[in-house]
């Protein structure tokens, strides 16, 4: 019978990818000042530490409330989760995210991939663990992409092993030449 084998493979595959991208999100903070991890870098205020806080908040809700396994700590209210106040430390927020991981990981481990959950804020609220795993992995990857761009804007750091500053300078020049040529056509 392939069903359980495929289900276990799918759950572990998604969970493994989620674990990897969580760590990548925290690496975006490495070596940056308190100001740089908090400062708004877009017109809407997007910032690195805020993205981490946002991901922690929603992962706690999705793998907690949705499956009747509430996260045991207070979770930031909607609208307060995309930025850090002056009184919230980097350590508090990253620690919160890591505690959320442990709680989420326990939920994922305890439930079958087709375990039912309920997301009251979704149009089709009755879901399976599979749906939530895909949703959280997608959202975490989406925000990791935002974090990649923000970090590159801050100090030029790019998470691309084997590619140095000279590579990126040549790549940018090539793209700029193509853009200028296209603009003249």
Secondary structure, DSSP 8 states (H G I E B T S, - for coil): --HHHHHHHHHHHHHHHHHHHHHHHHHTTTT--HHHHHS--STT---HHHHHHHHHHHHHHHHTGGGT---SS----TTSSSS--TTS-HHHHHHHHHHHHHHHHHHHHHS-TT-EEE-TTSSS-EEEHHHHHHHHHHHHHHHHHHHHHHHHHHH-----TT--HHHHHHHHHHHHHHHHHHHH-
